[in-house]
Amino acid sequence: MAENVVIVKNLHKFFKLPKEQANGLKQAMVNKLKGIRGYEKQHVLRGISFEIKKGDFFGIVGRNGSGKSTLLKLLAQIYSPNSGSVEVHGSLTPFIELGVGFNPELTGRENVFLNGSLLGFSHKDMERMYDDIVSFAELEHFMDQKLKNYSSGMQVRLAFSIAIRADTDILILDEVLAVGDEAFQKKCSSFFSQIKKDKSKTVILVTHSMGDVKRYCNKALLLEKGKIVAIGNPTEVADDYSKQFIDESVATTIKRKNRYGTGEVIYENMKHHITPELFTLDFDIVNKTDKRANGITMGFDFCVNGDIVVGNDTRFLQEYKKGLSLGPKKKKHITVEFPNNLGNQPFSLNTNITTDLGINVTDHMNPALEFNSTNIQYANAWKVLSFPDISVKDK
């Protein structure tokens, strides 16, 4: 049985926020006599407990302000708890704050050696790894420029490329796959898949991408207002997170057991066709609102007995990584074709649509379809993706 490498018990954290300024000694005395404090407590984490085992790929999800970043800083011992305890057994590399360990006045090359030394590498170690670091970060032509001239995405790519070289037991990552182009995201995906396969490290991943949680994590927790509201199976936790974005005032017709979302952008007229070579999915996506919908992404997960075996979504396609845009009361007809390497057994297909590049879940179906396939191995690739525009009248 795997040992626990992170143990969190009844963890509380609050911050003191300035509330009222005392201009001078007299005002300070008056405030004290009146019982007026100069600060208020902001409770960020409220008595949370969980354990992470060696080799886990552990996801932490929640809305902005739920306490995720504070929790990571407590795990990395950047913050100290007000009460409760955090035990970490093993060496740890945090990748939390952009630019920590970097000097903006130094070049990219100089920062590689500086950051490497902070991680415990010798100069010879960094010389040996330098070319691989730069190649992974895709910054070959920028290493002699000062870091202050880098974009935030370039800085994150460089920092991440250095961090994954660290010979530590635990890796803490915050929104790594939110930056970089398709090639960089594929490199990160390959790195995560290898870790998941050989369990060489324990990874703690904070992300707003529920696809990443389902794809990589073997366990996850959901934070809401500083408390754990769900923990365990990553697919169930990811679905619980997505359900937080349901707007009860719209599209109540799609809120049934296997379907939820805000209803602002939805699937309609979904059909599928299977040949020995291809799995084809045809459908319309429809903007039901009076406003333009931006950053539309679509995800597709093929499942056996409810477990995801292969999937993909449009944000991993270079031409659609910024999402689609759909005008008010408009729709697009879409055809998606996957290589039919699914295996000869019953399958189900989960589908989702989000806007603002994954922030708002507008239509999630679990499952959308159930079917049988006729081949022998899995694949994780698009073959054809077609997005013709169709203009429709207001319904």
C-alpha positions in Angstrom: 0.0 0.0 0.0 1.4 3.4 -1.0 2.5 5.7 1.8 1.1 9.1 2.4 3.4 11.9 1.3 1.1 14.8 2.1 -1.1 14.8 5.2 -3.4 17.8 5.9 -5.3 17.9 9.1 -8.0 20.4 10.1 -6.2 23.2 8.3 -7.3 26.8 8.9 -5.9 30.0 7.3 -7.1 33.6 7.6 -5.6 36.9 6.7 -5.9 40.3 8.5 -7.3 42.9 6.1 -6.9 46.6 7.0 -10.4 48.0 7.9 -10.0 51.4 9.4 -7.0 53.7 9.5 -6.1 55.6 12.7 -4.7 59.0 11.8 -2.7 59.7 14.9 -2.4 58.5 18.4 -5.6 60.2 19.6 -7.7 58.4 16.9 -6.0 55.1 17.7 -7.0 55.5 21.4 -10.6 56.4 20.6 -10.9 53.4 18.3 -9.5 51.2 21.0 -11.9 52.5 23.6 -14.8 52.0 21.2 -13.7 48.5 20.5 -13.0 49.3 16.8 -10.3 47.1 15.3 -8.1 48.2 12.5 -8.6 45.0 10.6 -11.0 42.2 9.8 -10.3 38.5 9.4 -10.7 37.0 5.9 -11.1 33.2 6.4 -9.6 31.5 3.3 -9.4 27.9 4.5 -11.8 26.4 7.0 -10.8 23.1 8.6 -9.9 21.1 5.6 -8.3 17.6 5.8 -7.0 15.2 3.1 -4.2 12.9 2.3 -2.1 12.4 -0.9 -0.3 9.1 -1.5 3.1 8.5 -3.2 2.6 8.5 -7.0 -0.8 10.2 -6.9 -1.7 12.7 -9.6 -3.9 14.8 -7.4 -6.1 17.6 -8.8 -7.4 20.6 -6.9 -10.2 22.6 -8.4 -12.6 25.4 -7.5 -13.7 28.8 -8.5 -11.5 31.9 -8.2 -11.3 32.8 -4.5 -12.1 29.3 -3.2 -8.7 29.0 -1.5 -6.7 27.0 -4.1 -3.6 29.2 -4.3 -3.5 29.7 -0.5 -3.6 25.9 -0.1 -0.7 25.4 -2.5 1.4 28.0 -0.6 0.7 26.2 2.6 1.7 22.9 1.1 4.9 24.5 -0.2 5.5 26.0 3.2 5.4 29.6 1.9 2.6 30.3 4.3 2.1 28.9 7.8 -1.3 27.8 9.0 -3.2 29.6 11.8 -4.3 26.2 13.1 -4.1 22.6 11.9 -1.1 21.0 10.3 0.5 20.2 7.0 2.9 17.2 6.8 5.0 16.8 3.7 7.2 13.7 3.4 9.8 14.1 0.7 11.4 16.9 -1.3 9.1 19.3 -3.1 9.2 21.7 -6.1 6.5 24.3 -6.2 5.5 25.9 -9.5 3.1 28.5 -8.2 4.1 32.1 -8.7 5.2 33.4 -12.1 8.7 34.8 -11.9 9.7 33.4 -8.5 13.5 32.8 -8.7 13.8 34.9 -11.9 15.6 38.2 -12.3 14.0 40.4 -15.0 17.3 42.3 -15.6 19.1 39.1 -16.5 18.9 37.2 -19.8 16.9 34.0 -20.3 20.1 32.0 -20.3 21.4 33.6 -17.1 18.0 33.0 -15.5 18.2 29.3 -16.4 21.4 28.9 -14.4 20.1 31.1 -11.6 16.9 29.2 -11.2 18.7 25.9 -11.5 21.0 26.8 -8.7 18.0 27.6 -6.5 16.7 24.1 -7.2 20.0 22.6 -6.1 21.7 21.9 -9.5 25.4 22.6 -10.1 26.6 24.7 -13.0 27.7 21.6 -14.8 24.3 20.0 -14.3 22.6 23.1 -15.9 25.1 23.1 -18.8 24.2 19.4 -19.5 20.4 20.2 -19.3 20.5 23.6 -21.0 19.7 22.6 -24.5 16.8 20.4 -23.5 15.3 23.1 -21.3 15.4 25.7 -24.0 14.0 23.2 -26.6 11.1 22.2 -24.3 10.3 25.9 -23.7 10.6 26.7 -27.4 12.7 29.8 -26.8 15.8 29.1 -28.8 15.8 32.5 -30.4 15.2 34.5 -27.2 17.7 33.2 -24.6 20.0 36.2 -25.0 17.2 38.7 -24.4 16.5 40.1 -20.9 13.6 38.4 -19.1 11.7 41.6 -18.7 11.2 41.6 -22.5 9.5 38.1 -22.4 5.7 37.7 -22.5 4.1 36.1 -19.4 3.6 32.9 -21.4 7.3 32.7 -22.4 8.3 33.1 -18.7 5.9 30.4 -17.6 7.2 28.0 -20.3 10.8 28.6 -19.3 10.1 28.3 -15.6 8.1 25.0 -16.1 10.9 23.6 -18.3 13.4 24.1 -15.5 11.1 22.9 -12.8 10.4 19.5 -14.3 14.1 18.8 -14.2 14.2 19.0 -10.5 14.9 15.7 -8.8 12.2 16.0 -6.2 9.5 13.7 -5.0 6.6 16.1 -5.2 5.7 18.6 -7.9 3.2 21.4 -7.3 1.8 22.9 -10.5 -0.6 25.8 -10.9 -2.4 26.2 -14.3 0.6 25.1 -16.4 -1.5 24.1 -19.5 -3.2 27.5 -19.6 -0.3 29.0 -21.5 1.7 28.1 -24.6 0.8 27.1 -28.1 -0.3 23.7 -29.3 3.2 22.2 -29.5 4.0 23.3 -25.9 0.7 21.9 -24.6 1.4 18.6 -26.3 4.8 18.5 -24.6 3.2 19.1 -21.2 0.6 16.5 -21.9 3.3 13.9 -22.8 5.2 14.8 -19.7 2.1 14.4 -17.5 1.1 11.1 -19.2 4.6 9.7 -18.6 4.4 10.6 -14.9 0.9 9.1 -14.6 2.2 5.9 -16.2 5.3 5.3 -14.2 4.3 7.1 -11.0 7.8 8.5 -10.8 6.6 11.6 -8.9 3.6 12.8 -6.9 1.9 15.7 -8.7 -0.5 18.2 -7.3 -2.2 20.1 -10.1 -4.4 23.1 -9.8 -6.4 23.8 -12.9 -9.7 25.2 -14.3 -9.6 22.5 -17.1 -11.9 19.7 -16.1 -10.6 17.8 -19.1 -7.1 17.8 -17.6 -8.5 16.6 -14.3 -10.3 13.7 -15.9 -7.3 12.9 -18.2 -4.5 12.9 -15.8 -5.7 12.8 -12.2 -6.4 9.6 -10.2 -7.9 11.7 -7.3 -9.2 15.2 -7.0 -10.8 17.6 -4.5 -13.2 20.5 -5.0 -12.9 23.6 -2.8 -15.7 26.1 -2.3 -15.4 29.0 0.1 -12.5 27.4 1.8 -14.1 24.1 2.4 -13.8 20.7 0.7 -17.2 19.9 -0.9 -16.1 16.9 -2.9 -13.1 14.6 -2.9 -12.3 11.3 -4.6 -13.0 10.2 -8.2 -11.7 12.9 -10.5 -14.6 12.5 -13.0 -17.2 13.0 -10.3 -15.3 15.9 -8.8 -14.9 17.6 -12.2 -18.6 17.2 -12.9 -19.4 18.7 -9.4 -17.2 21.7 -10.3 -18.9 22.2 -13.6 -22.4 22.1 -12.0 -21.4 25.1 -9.9 -21.8 27.2 -13.0 -25.4 26.3 -13.7 -27.5 29.5 -13.9 -30.9 28.6 -12.5 -32.6 31.4 -14.5 -32.0 30.0 -18.0 -32.5 26.9 -20.0 -34.2 24.8 -17.3 -35.2 22.3 -19.9 -31.7 20.9 -20.2 -31.3 20.4 -16.4 -32.0 16.7 -16.1 -30.0 13.8 -14.6 -27.5 13.4 -17.5 -27.4 17.0 -18.7 -26.6 20.3 -17.2 -25.1 23.7 -18.0 -26.1 27.4 -18.2 -28.0 26.6 -21.5 -26.5 29.6 -23.2 -24.8 27.6 -25.9 -26.1 24.1 -26.5 -25.9 21.0 -28.7 -28.8 20.2 -31.0 -29.6 17.6 -33.6 -26.7 15.3 -32.6 -26.3 12.2 -34.8 -23.5 9.6 -35.1 -22.3 7.2 -37.8 -19.8 4.3 -37.5 -17.8 2.7 -40.2 -14.7 0.4 -39.8 -12.5 3.4 -40.4 -14.3 6.4 -38.8 -16.6 7.5 -36.0 -18.5 10.5 -37.3 -20.4 12.9 -35.1 -22.7 15.6 -36.6 -24.5 18.2 -34.6 -25.3 21.9 -34.3 -24.1 24.2 -31.6 -26.7 27.0 -31.0 -26.2 30.3 -29.2 -29.6 30.8 -27.3 -28.7 34.2 -26.0 -29.0 37.8 -27.3 -25.2 38.3 -26.9 -22.2 37.0 -28.8 -20.6 33.9 -27.3 -16.8 33.9 -27.4 -14.1 31.3 -26.6 -16.4 28.3 -27.3 -14.7 25.0 -26.8 -16.1 21.5 -27.2 -14.9 18.3 -25.6 -15.6 14.6 -26.3 -14.8 11.7 -24.0 -15.2 8.0 -25.0 -16.0 5.9 -22.0 -16.3 2.2 -21.0 -18.4 1.5 -18.0 -18.3 5.2 -17.1 -14.5 5.5 -17.2 -12.8 7.7 -19.8 -10.5 5.7 -22.1 -9.8 8.3 -24.7 -10.9 11.9 -25.4 -10.1 15.2 -27.0 -11.3 18.8 -27.1 -11.0 21.6 -29.6 -8.7 23.7 -27.5 -5.9 21.3 -28.4 -6.3 22.2 -32.1 -4.1 25.0 -33.2 -6.7 26.7 -35.4 -9.3 26.6 -32.6 -7.1 27.1 -29.4 -8.7 30.6 -28.9 -12.2 29.1 -29.2 -15.0 29.7 -31.6 -17.2 32.8 -31.7 -21.0 32.6 -32.3 -23.3 35.6 -32.8 -26.7 36.1 -31.0 -29.3 33.5 -31.9 -26.9 31.9 -34.4 -25.7 28.3 -34.8 -22.9 26.3 -36.5 -23.2 22.9 -38.0 -20.2 20.8 -37.0 -18.8 17.5 -38.2 -16.2 15.7 -36.2 -14.5 12.5 -37.4 -12.3 10.3 -35.2 -10.3 7.3 -36.3 -12.4 4.2 -35.3 -9.9 2.5 -33.1 -12.2 2.2 -30.2 -12.4 -1.6 -29.4 -15.1 -4.1 -29.9 -17.3 -3.4 -26.8 -20.1 -1.0 -25.6 -19.1 2.6 -25.4 -20.6 5.8 -24.3 -19.7 9.4 -25.3 -19.7 12.3 -23.0 -19.8 15.8 -24.6 -19.5 19.3 -23.3 -19.5 22.9 -24.5 -17.9 25.8 -22.6 -17.5 29.5 -23.3 -14.6 31.8 -22.3 -12.1 29.0 -23.0 -13.4 26.5 -20.4 -14.7 28.9 -17.7 -18.5 28.5 -18.2 -20.0 25.1 -18.8 -23.0 25.7 -21.0 -24.0 22.2 -22.0 -22.6 18.9 -20.6 -24.2 15.6 -21.5 -23.1 12.5 -19.6 -23.6 10.5 -21.7 -24.7 12.0 -25.0 -24.6 8.7 -26.9 -24.3 5.0 -26.3 -23.1 2.7 -29.0 -20.9 -0.4 -30.0 -17.7 -0.2 -31.9 -15.8 -2.9 -33.9 -12.1 -2.4 -33.7 -9.2 -3.4 -31.5 -7.2 -0.4 -30.1 -7.6 3.1 -28.8 -6.7 6.4 -30.5 -6.5 10.0 -29.4 -6.5 12.0 -32.6 -8.8 14.0 -34.8 -9.0 13.1 -38.4 -11.4 15.7 -39.8 -13.0 18.7 -38.1 -15.4 20.9 -40.0 -17.1 24.1 -38.8 -19.3 25.6 -41.5 -21.3 28.6 -40.5 -25.1 28.6 -40.6 -27.2 31.7 -40.1 -30.7 31.1 -38.6 -33.7 33.3 -37.7 -34.6 34.0 -34.1 -36.6 31.1 -32.7 
